[in-house]
Structure formats: C-alpha cells, structure tokens
Amino acid sequence: MNKEVLKMISDAASESNISLNLSKVTGDETLAQLNLDSLNSIAIIVAIENKHGFHIADEDLTNIKTIGEFVKVIEHYLHK
C-alpha cells in the first residue's frame, strides 16, 4: 500500500473535516467499512485534485469499492 497516497487521502479527508483513520489499512477494506460514503469520497478526490493539479475522470471513480482501488486510481493520475 502506497504510504504517500494514503497520506494524501488522509490529509484531504482532514482538510474536508472527514474523520478517517488509515493507519492500519491493508487495502482490502471497503470504503463503507471506513465510513466513507460517496459524498465524502468525492470531497476527498476534489481536495486531492485541487492540491495536486490533476483531474480524475469520472469513469475511473465509478467502480471503486476498496481503499486499495482508491489508492491505485490516485497513483495512476500522479504518474501521468
């Protein structure tokens, strides 16, 4: 699990006033298990996009179910 991206997600959650503890995630946890609903997920994505200057395509976000998938999508856009 990419610790840099997990920190980005954690920081974006904090900036959006979303309580999120990623200290012990394995990547298999669903967003629901982490208490992330779709609105919280969108707030985190927008915060990351704004801070890092890229836009994640909506179609890349529609099937994300786990924190591991969330990390992979962000990694993909970071390395474009």
Contacts in CASP RR format, 6 or more apart in sequence:
PFRMAT RR
TARGET T0000
AUTHOR 0000-0000-0000
METHOD contacts of the structure
MODEL  1
MNKEVLKMISDAASESNISLNLSKVTGDETLAQLNLDSLNSIAIIVAIEN
KHGFHIADEDLTNIKTIGEFVKVIEHYLHK
1 25 0 8 1.000
1 26 0 8 1.000
1 27 0 8 1.000
1 68 0 8 1.000
1 71 0 8 1.000
2 71 0 8 1.000
2 75 0 8 1.000
5 71 0 8 1.000
5 74 0 8 1.000
5 75 0 8 1.000
5 78 0 8 1.000
6 22 0 8 1.000
6 25 0 8 1.000
6 71 0 8 1.000
8 48 0 8 1.000
8 51 0 8 1.000
8 52 0 8 1.000
8 74 0 8 1.000
9 20 0 8 1.000
9 22 0 8 1.000
9 44 0 8 1.000
9 48 0 8 1.000
9 67 0 8 1.000
9 70 0 8 1.000
9 71 0 8 1.000
9 74 0 8 1.000
10 20 0 8 1.000
10 22 0 8 1.000
12 43 0 8 1.000
12 44 0 8 1.000
12 45 0 8 1.000
12 47 0 8 1.000
12 48 0 8 1.000
12 51 0 8 1.000
13 19 0 8 1.000
13 20 0 8 1.000
13 40 0 8 1.000
13 44 0 8 1.000
13 47 0 8 1.000
14 20 0 8 1.000
15 47 0 8 1.000
16 40 0 8 1.000
16 43 0 8 1.000
16 44 0 8 1.000
16 47 0 8 1.000
18 36 0 8 1.000
18 40 0 8 1.000
18 43 0 8 1.000
18 44 0 8 1.000
19 35 0 8 1.000
20 34 0 8 1.000
20 35 0 8 1.000
20 36 0 8 1.000
20 44 0 8 1.000
21 34 0 8 1.000
22 34 0 8 1.000
22 67 0 8 1.000
25 34 0 8 1.000
25 67 0 8 1.000
25 68 0 8 1.000
27 66 0 8 1.000
27 67 0 8 1.000
27 68 0 8 1.000
27 71 0 8 1.000
28 66 0 8 1.000
28 68 0 8 1.000
29 66 0 8 1.000
29 67 0 8 1.000
30 65 0 8 1.000
30 66 0 8 1.000
30 67 0 8 1.000
31 37 0 8 1.000
31 41 0 8 1.000
31 64 0 8 1.000
31 65 0 8 1.000
31 66 0 8 1.000
31 67 0 8 1.000
31 70 0 8 1.000
34 67 0 8 1.000
36 44 0 8 1.000
41 61 0 8 1.000
41 64 0 8 1.000
41 70 0 8 1.000
45 56 0 8 1.000
45 61 0 8 1.000
48 74 0 8 1.000
49 55 0 8 1.000
49 56 0 8 1.000
52 78 0 8 1.000
54 77 0 8 1.000
54 78 0 8 1.000
54 80 0 8 1.000
56 73 0 8 1.000
56 74 0 8 1.000
56 77 0 8 1.000
60 73 0 8 1.000
60 76 0 8 1.000
60 77 0 8 1.000
61 73 0 8 1.000
63 69 0 8 1.000
64 70 0 8 1.000
64 73 0 8 1.000
END
